[in-house]
Amino acid sequence: MLARLRFPAERSRGRRYPEPEHPYRKAFQRDRDRVVHSRAFRRLEAKTQVFAPGLSDHFRNRLTHTIEVAQIARTAAGVLQLDEDLTEALALVHDIGHPPFAHAGEEELDRQMARFGEHFDHNLHALRIVEGFEQRYARFPGLNLTFEVREGMVKHSKDFGPGEAPELDEYLPGMRPPLEAQLIDLADEIAYNTADLDDAYSAGMFDAEEVAACVPRYRVIHQAVETQFPGATPRERFYESLRQLIDWLVSGLIEGTAEAAREAGLAGPEEVRAFPKRIAVFTPEASAASRELKRFLHAKVYDSPALNEDRHRSMIQIAELFQFFLERPETLPQPHAERAAAEPAHRVICDYIAGMTDGFFLRVWEQAMGGGDKNLFSHG
């Protein structure tokens, strides 16, 4: 496969603070373990993926989603003969910068920061977490992850050119990250498309026939499943079809990436970096199916009245708590209050709220608002 493009751990640019090598764990294995043991990683268990946890115990949260991304990404890396440890570390860390309330939280924090000419981006916030906010080691701040993991974090969703993000100039602007890092965004796409389809089906937001009408690849799979398992219940046929869809999409990622690498004629990992575009891609058929899934989910799930109501309420609450602390930065808990006295308060408030779980946010918001309406916390 693509063993020639595997990023060699021994050629890592190393850690910000030099450390002795471990006697039996490689550098990327240590990165993975540091992420798993971080507080930010554990908090993902109590952060919404799409559906509020109060509705069901079975819906994904940000942590279970992360595990699914890691499973898909490591499978693809293994088949392609890339570095599975680097891939897994990047998959496990890819969402630790997400604020409470899923993308609604990120959108509102970005809107609040725009008032001060700044932005909030969960990938950049994740870098701040691993560089400084996690304090678990006596010898250095943060987790002291390898350069390649930090680079993959800031280039998770997109690459950037020289001068586009001056604060990230050390992360090789204008170059692609290792192929292992390129896999994560597409593994993430497979995981959230299929998981959101699963959760929304369980919530009764549509039936299998509606999916089949909008996603041709799912229709082909579903029709075959109906023929193969005529005695199965509709629910069983849906899950069998979903399982086969996931397998087909993962295969599309593996095959698309292998074909792109062959067409590019790349001989080694440094050529991956210098190539003008990413090598990790879906096959055209898998890419089309992924787009169709996204359109279906937006129409039936993400833009549904039920989710929009939750989303709107969450954004209002974040705006209210942000303003509360902006007017009273001294009420922030330590060490945030101390930071707010020495740094721009809006930056500290944003960091504080971004680190909250959904439930902790609601408890702080209720206290700040003087008790509030208890009905607001039915999904907390």
C-alpha positions as MATLAB code, in Angstrom:
seq = 'MLARLRFPAERSRGRRYPEPEHPYRKAFQRDRDRVVHSRAFRRLEAKTQVFAPGLSDHFRNRLTHTIEVAQIARTAAGVLQLDEDLTEALALVHDIGHPPFAHAGEEELDRQMARFGEHFDHNLHALRIVEGFEQRYARFPGLNLTFEVREGMVKHSKDFGPGEAPELDEYLPGMRPPLEAQLIDLADEIAYNTADLDDAYSAGMFDAEEVAACVPRYRVIHQAVETQFPGATPRERFYESLRQLIDWLVSGLIEGTAEAAREAGLAGPEEVRAFPKRIAVFTPEASAASRELKRFLHAKVYDSPALNEDRHRSMIQIAELFQFFLERPETLPQPHAERAAAEPAHRVICDYIAGMTDGFFLRVWEQAMGGGDKNLFSHG';
ca = [
       0.000    0.000    0.000;
       1.459    3.367    1.090;
       4.181    2.303    3.521;
       6.623    4.544    1.639;
       4.502    7.559    2.676;
       4.307    6.625    6.368;
       5.643    9.405    8.545;
       8.739    8.014   10.318;
       8.541    8.684   14.041;
      12.310    8.967   14.266;
      12.148   12.022   11.971;
       9.749   13.914   14.201;
      10.610   17.547   14.803;
      10.318   16.675   18.457;
       8.682   18.336   21.429;
       8.764   21.979   22.466;
      10.525   20.946   25.678;
      13.071   18.150   25.078;
      12.495   14.923   26.973;
      14.406   11.647   27.134;
      12.992    8.849   25.013;
      10.833    6.271   26.755;
      12.353    2.764   26.968;
       9.382    0.973   25.348;
       6.854    3.553   24.134;
       7.294    5.511   20.916;
       6.803    9.263   20.838;
       3.367    9.115   19.170;
       2.188    6.449   21.611;
       3.107    8.773   24.462;
       1.198   11.595   22.759;
      -1.874    9.380   22.518;
      -1.653    8.425   26.172;
      -1.176   12.031   27.299;
      -4.326   13.023   25.431;
      -6.339   10.178   26.968;
      -5.213   11.146   30.475;
      -5.991   14.835   30.029;
      -8.915   16.531   31.754;
     -10.029   18.093   28.465;
     -10.420   14.620   26.952;
     -12.508   13.385   29.885;
     -14.771   16.426   29.647;
     -15.826   15.342   26.158;
     -18.090   12.782   27.823;
     -20.362   15.605   29.007;
     -20.354   17.725   25.833;
     -23.132   17.474   23.273;
     -22.396   16.022   19.849;
     -25.780   16.805   18.222;
     -28.567   15.599   20.510;
     -28.900   16.813   24.092;
     -28.172   13.967   26.546;
     -31.412   14.426   28.489;
     -33.408   13.012   25.578;
     -31.808    9.559   25.636;
     -28.919    7.664   27.216;
     -28.037    6.209   23.815;
     -27.146    9.284   21.783;
     -23.519   10.037   21.005;
     -21.660   12.594   23.023;
     -18.434   14.268   21.995;
     -16.348   11.482   23.586;
     -18.124    8.537   21.963;
     -17.893   10.372   18.643;
     -14.144   10.783   19.177;
     -13.751    7.062   19.838;
     -15.604    6.274   16.612;
     -13.353    8.651   14.651;
     -10.282    6.972   16.140;
     -11.614    3.544   15.205;
     -12.211    4.546   11.573;
      -8.958    6.485   11.218;
      -6.825    3.730   12.702;
      -8.460    1.141   10.434;
      -7.665    3.249    7.359;
      -4.100    3.898    8.520;
      -3.532    0.202    9.151;
      -4.716   -0.848    5.699;
      -2.682    1.918    4.037;
       0.384    0.943    6.144;
       0.728    4.394    7.689;
       1.677    5.131   11.311;
      -1.322    3.993   13.358;
      -0.083    5.597   16.594;
       0.223    9.062   15.049;
      -3.192    8.620   13.420;
      -4.817    7.515   16.665;
      -3.282   10.359   18.676;
      -4.611   12.881   16.165;
      -8.065   11.318   16.119;
      -8.335   11.312   19.904;
      -7.237   14.954   20.225;
      -9.186   16.377   17.282;
     -12.232   17.569   19.264;
     -10.861   18.538   22.687;
     -11.203   22.225   21.838;
     -14.966   22.061   21.327;
     -17.037   24.229   23.699;
     -20.341   23.114   25.259;
     -23.470   22.727   23.101;
     -21.788   21.483   19.943;
     -21.455   23.852   16.993;
     -23.962   26.286   18.487;
     -21.464   26.933   21.274;
     -18.621   27.488   18.853;
     -20.708   29.840   16.713;
     -21.767   31.958   19.673;
     -18.285   32.185   21.188;
     -16.970   33.249   17.797;
     -19.700   35.906   17.625;
     -18.770   37.187   21.083;
     -15.067   37.333   20.226;
     -15.829   39.170   16.975;
     -16.939   42.117   19.127;
     -13.258   42.506   20.031;
     -11.849   41.853   16.572;
     -10.956   38.247   17.401;
     -12.340   34.788   16.649;
     -12.967   31.473   18.309;
     -11.920   28.316   16.477;
     -12.065   24.973   18.253;
      -8.920   23.690   16.522;
      -6.879   26.659   17.695;
      -8.427   26.414   21.152;
      -7.382   22.757   21.266;
      -3.805   23.885   20.642;
      -4.068   26.328   23.555;
      -5.283   23.466   25.748;
      -2.387   21.127   24.981;
       0.179   23.933   25.039;
      -0.753   25.486   28.352;
      -4.125   24.876   29.992;
      -3.450   21.237   30.866;
      -1.145   21.260   33.882;
      -0.138   17.684   34.683;
       3.649   17.762   34.482;
       6.230   19.363   36.731;
       8.818   19.837   33.970;
       6.784   21.789   31.414;
       3.418   23.458   30.782;
       0.754   21.643   28.802;
       1.132   18.131   27.415;
       4.335   18.791   25.425;
       3.069   16.867   22.409;
       5.218   16.260   19.360;
       5.326   18.836   16.580;
       3.481   16.518   14.169;
       0.492   16.087   16.467;
       0.267   19.825   17.125;
       0.609   20.546   13.417;
      -2.130   18.045   12.613;
      -4.398   19.715   15.161;
      -4.153   23.191   13.625;
      -4.477   21.760   10.103;
      -7.360   19.442   10.957;
      -9.987   21.124    8.794;
      -7.850   23.070    6.343;
      -4.322   24.063    5.440;
      -3.101   27.664    5.514;
      -0.547   29.631    3.561;
       2.295   31.894    4.687;
       1.000   35.007    6.414;
      -2.599   33.748    6.738;
      -2.216   32.913   10.429;
       0.928   34.573   11.849;
       0.430   32.924   15.243;
       0.837   29.540   13.516;
       3.931   30.323   11.440;
       5.933   27.589   13.153;
       3.588   24.928   11.738;
       4.911   24.994    8.166;
       2.391   27.236    6.385;
       1.963   26.412    2.728;
       2.732   22.734    3.311;
       0.494   19.736    3.825;
       0.535   17.814    7.119;
       1.599   14.141    7.130;
      -0.788   11.734    5.418;
      -1.787   10.349    8.814;
      -3.120   13.795    9.769;
      -4.926   14.143    6.452;
      -6.999   11.043    7.208;
      -8.610   12.546   10.315;
     -10.933   15.087    8.716;
     -12.466   12.468    6.402;
     -12.678    9.833    9.139;
     -14.454   12.505   11.184;
     -16.865   13.086    8.290;
     -17.711    9.386    8.026;
     -18.205    9.124   11.775;
     -20.502   12.095   12.240;
     -22.560   11.528    9.094;
     -23.363    7.925    9.958;
     -23.667    8.460   13.720;
     -26.040   11.395   13.278;
     -28.071    9.261   10.873;
     -28.213    6.542   13.532;
     -29.165    8.856   16.402;
     -31.747   10.779   14.398;
     -33.358    7.535   13.214;
     -33.553    6.397   16.855;
     -35.176    9.744   17.690;
     -37.886    9.062   15.101;
     -36.987   11.994   12.873;
     -37.289    9.955    9.647;
     -37.569    6.389    8.363;
     -35.258    4.333    6.181;
     -37.311    4.966    3.055;
     -36.719    8.723    3.395;
     -32.967    8.157    3.546;
     -33.146    5.853    0.529;
     -35.037    8.491   -1.460;
     -32.270   11.082   -0.918;
     -29.070    9.013   -0.776;
     -28.743    6.668   -3.779;
     -25.921    4.589   -2.292;
     -27.953    3.960    0.844;
     -30.913    2.974   -1.373;
     -28.809    0.334   -3.165;
     -27.603   -1.078    0.154;
     -31.052   -0.967    1.769;
     -32.725   -2.754   -1.151;
     -30.117   -5.524   -0.997;
     -30.635   -5.869    2.758;
     -34.418   -6.124    2.322;
     -33.913   -8.941   -0.176;
     -31.339  -10.718    1.975;
     -33.210  -10.394    5.290;
     -36.956  -10.405    4.484;
     -37.883  -11.480    8.016;
     -35.922   -8.749    9.779;
     -37.661   -5.842   11.459;
     -37.390   -2.369    9.884;
     -35.059   -1.366   12.704;
     -32.779   -4.353   12.101;
     -32.722   -3.654    8.356;
     -31.815   -0.033    9.022;
     -28.886   -0.959   11.254;
     -27.647   -3.604    8.822;
     -27.792   -1.028    6.020;
     -26.005    1.548    8.159;
     -23.252   -0.904    9.028;
     -22.693   -1.658    5.352;
     -22.756    2.064    4.507;
     -19.996    2.763    7.045;
     -17.907   -0.071    5.615;
     -18.427    1.240    2.071;
     -17.442    4.811    3.032;
     -14.303    3.659    4.874;
     -13.363    1.573    1.850;
     -13.949    4.662   -0.289;
     -11.509    6.626    1.865;
      -8.862    3.902    1.663;
      -9.237    3.353   -2.070;
      -9.467    7.054   -2.891;
      -6.321    7.850   -0.907;
      -4.357    4.952   -2.405;
      -5.357    5.982   -5.928;
      -4.530    9.668   -5.321;
      -1.083    8.691   -4.028;
      -0.473    6.525   -7.103;
      -1.544    9.295   -9.474;
       0.673   11.825   -7.675;
       3.680    9.507   -7.904;
       4.864   10.393   -4.411;
       7.935    8.570   -3.161;
       8.095    9.621    0.491;
       6.533   11.607    3.343;
       8.361   14.840    2.492;
       6.778   14.768   -0.957;
       3.392   14.489    0.752;
       4.187   17.744    2.542;
       5.286   19.525   -0.613;
       2.384   18.343   -2.793;
       0.013   21.218   -3.733;
      -3.102   19.472   -2.402;
      -4.095   16.791    0.077;
      -3.667   13.151   -0.855;
      -6.270   11.749    1.557;
      -9.507   11.771   -0.446;
     -12.654    9.741   -0.999;
     -13.343    7.993   -4.259;
     -15.701   10.141   -6.369;
     -18.599    7.817   -5.523;
     -17.952    7.959   -1.767;
     -17.511   11.739   -1.928;
     -20.879   12.108   -3.653;
     -22.586    9.868   -1.086;
     -21.059   11.860    1.773;
     -22.380   15.106    0.295;
     -25.832   13.571   -0.125;
     -25.815   12.398    3.484;
     -24.928   15.898    4.652;
     -27.757   17.443    2.631;
     -30.233   14.929    4.030;
     -29.083   15.475    7.623;
     -29.276   19.252    7.284;
     -32.812   19.050    5.920;
     -34.137   16.454    8.359;
     -32.012   16.917   11.484;
     -29.712   19.913   11.896;
     -32.270   22.454   10.670;
     -35.242   20.793   12.355;
     -37.424   22.917   14.677;
     -36.554   20.763   17.706;
     -32.789   21.167   17.330;
     -33.050   24.803   16.307;
     -34.936   25.552   19.523;
     -32.199   23.947   21.635;
     -29.531   25.663   19.565;
     -31.112   29.103   19.887;
     -31.546   28.737   23.654;
     -27.934   27.610   24.121;
     -26.588   30.554   22.151;
     -28.627   33.024   24.204;
     -27.343   31.494   27.432;
     -23.716   31.637   26.290;
     -24.139   35.288   25.307;
     -25.682   36.070   28.702;
     -22.944   34.344   30.689;
     -20.220   35.929   28.558;
     -21.668   39.380   29.225;
     -22.099   38.619   32.933;
     -18.395   37.862   33.353;
     -17.386   40.694   31.055;
     -19.094   43.125   33.444;
     -17.821   41.287   36.570;
     -14.473   39.622   35.723;
     -13.591   39.528   39.417;
     -16.314   36.888   39.921;
     -14.463   34.394   37.728;
     -12.959   31.516   39.729;
      -9.209   31.342   40.163;
      -6.945   31.282   38.279;
      -9.224   32.866   35.666;
      -9.918   36.005   37.711;
      -6.191   36.551   38.155;
      -5.644   36.096   34.424;
      -8.490   38.510   33.630;
      -6.753   41.192   35.684;
      -3.576   40.838   33.623;
      -4.933   39.889   30.191;
      -7.909   40.965   28.071;
     -10.941   39.776   29.998;
     -12.833   38.657   26.900;
     -10.055   36.188   26.035;
     -10.083   34.682   29.531;
     -13.885   34.456   29.591;
     -13.902   32.724   26.216;
     -11.314   30.188   27.405;
     -13.282   29.553   30.602;
     -16.620   28.981   28.861;
     -15.056   26.898   26.082;
     -13.693   24.469   28.639;
     -17.052   23.859   30.299;
     -19.178   20.764   29.923;
     -22.841   21.317   29.095;
     -23.968   20.544   32.633;
     -21.353   22.704   34.333;
     -22.194   25.592   32.022;
     -25.863   25.388   32.967;
     -25.052   25.333   36.684;
     -22.805   28.406   36.341;
     -25.362   30.168   34.133;
     -28.168   29.476   36.618;
     -26.107   30.847   39.490;
     -25.079   33.904   37.467;
     -28.632   34.627   36.419;
     -29.878   34.392   39.990;
     -31.694   31.100   39.815;
     -33.339   31.381   36.418;
     -36.192   29.328   35.072;
     -35.700   25.693   36.073;
     -37.416   24.582   32.854;
     -34.379   25.826   30.956;
     -32.342   22.946   32.382;
     -34.506   20.058   31.214;
     -31.757   18.957   28.795;
     -28.833   19.564   31.135;
];
